[in-house]
Structure formats: structure tokens, C-alpha cells
């Protein structure tokens, strides 16, 4: 008698929407809806939009008028996208500027399931403050912790842009059961920067996220915007990395794209078995990781 192990495939089709934005919030939402429909027509089951897709990237300046762009979550945009998700039978990952209450705002992503239900939201934990990226002026750091969402097609984790530089965020979300990590993003080059620096930064961005895929044995999806806004050229380059960091798709640095990629989630088990990073973790030795810096003080 012969015995063998058959690994059943668990295929899911991911849709990535990489687009430019305009100053008109309603136009951006309508454009995203059109792109979601295009992705669904190509067979996408989980569709991710870029960070803060309903507006220009307003954090290039500290301007109190920009707070008028914020909305409640759930709210008008999630209402429209819930209806669309239910109609098309797709999961939608939507990054929005959240007004929690008067004077309290977050950079937040809502997850809408394929039946149109609202599964919940993740609030960006790591908030940058750099020239052209003045996010601390607008966003309170997230207080919901790291999150996973059990959608119709997969259990997913959502992190947002600046979160992508922190292996702790990817690790915790993966340990919570995420099969795929999604990173809605708005990142680009200063148009005044030299080409070598631009390329180094782009390489670092792609490398760190691909490393999260390897370390955790999961697929990683980064979705970025394109176009030039206020002296920043958003570099697009949306991509999908498999659990060994191999790029299954990489988008244009200049053009809008709607891409659909089929992945097999069952392969994560094989990667984790053959390269058992989770098995060999020395969790008894990591206590110092919660310190700001390890010194005598």
C-alpha cells in the first residue's frame, strides 16, 4: 500500500488598483469604483486600493483646511463600497482619512467582505513626519492594535504605508493568522532628489516588504499610487511577493494599472515546513524588543 500527501490548492485572485488622484474627492471615489469593476471583470476576489485614494496626498503640507477631507468610518465612502462589494461579490480594502470625533483623526483602512458587510477597520500604527510627509500633523496613532480580517476568500492582515518598515508589525499580524499582508501605500521621490538616492529608496521599500514575506511565510501585497503631486513623484511599483520574496508581479513606476494575480495560499505551508522560521523562534529571548534602545540606562 502506498501513501502520499496531497496538498489541496487554495487559490485566490488578488486585484491591485494603482492610480493617480485629483483634488476632487467624489471624482476619485468614482474612479476607484470603475477600477474595482475592471478588476472584478478580470476575476479578482480581493481588491486593494492605495493609501488615501479619495484625495491627493494632502500630507505634503500642514494645512488645517485639509481636515475637511476626513469622514466617519463607516461612512459615505464605505457605504458606497459596501454596496459595490456585495454587487460584485468581492472583498474591498479601502484606505481612508477617518474623522473619529471633533479634533481626532486617523489614517484608517476599512475592509468590506464579498457579501457587502463591513468587517472592521485598522488604524495606522506608525506615523511618519518627514519633509513632504507631515502625517503627525493629521493622524493620531492607531489604538486598535494589529488586526486580521476573516474574509470570504482568505484571512488577511492590513497594514498601512509607514507600517511597512517595521518587522514587528508584519510578524504580529502574521502570528494572528494572516494569510496575506496588504499594504496600501503612498510613497514616492522628491523631484529634487538625485537618481541614485531615488533608486536606493525604491529598492529599500521593495526589499523590506519582500523580507516580511520570507520571514513570515506569507504573500505580501503593496499597492502604491502614481503621478506627481506637490513636488513628489509617486513611484507606483505596486507588487506581490510570494512567501520566498519572489516577485509575482511588479507594476509600472509611471502608469495607472489594474492588475489581477492568482496566488496559491496552500504553498505557505510548504515554505514554512521547509524553512521553519516560525518553529525556530526563541520567544523566550525576545523580551528586550519592547525597549526603545538597549543601553545601560
DAMOZI-V148252 format. One line per field, one symbol per residue. ss: DSSP state (~ for helix, > for strand, _ for the rest). burial: b if it has 24 or more other C-alpha atoms within 12 Angstrom, else e. A space follows every 50 residues. Layout:
ss = ???
burial = ???
//
This chain:
ss = __________>>>>>>>>______~~~~~~~~~~~~~~~~~____>>>>_ _______~~~___~~~~~~_>____~~~~~~~~~~~~~__>>>>>>>>>> >__>>>>>>>>>_____>>>>>>______>__>_~~~__________>>> ____>>>>>>~~~~~_~~~~~~~~~____>>>>>___>>>____~~~~~~ ~~~~~~~~~~~~~~~~__>>>>>__>>>>__>>>>___>>>_____>>>> ______>>>>>>>>__~~~~~~~~________~~~_~~~~_______
burial = eeeeeeeeeeebbbbbbbbbbbeebeebbebbbebbbbbbeebbbbbbbb bbbbbbbbbbbeeeebbebbbbbbeebbbbbbbbbbebbbbbbbbbbbbb eeeebbbbbbbbbbbbbbbbbbbbbbbbeeebbebbbbbbbbeeebbbbb bbbbbbbbbbbbbbbebebbbbbbbebbbbbbbbbbbbbbeeeeeeeeee ebeebbbbbbbbbbbbbbbbbbbbbbbbbeebbbbbbbbbbbbbbbbbbb bbbebbbbbbbbbbbbbbbebeeeeeeeeeeeeeeeeeeeeeeeeee
//
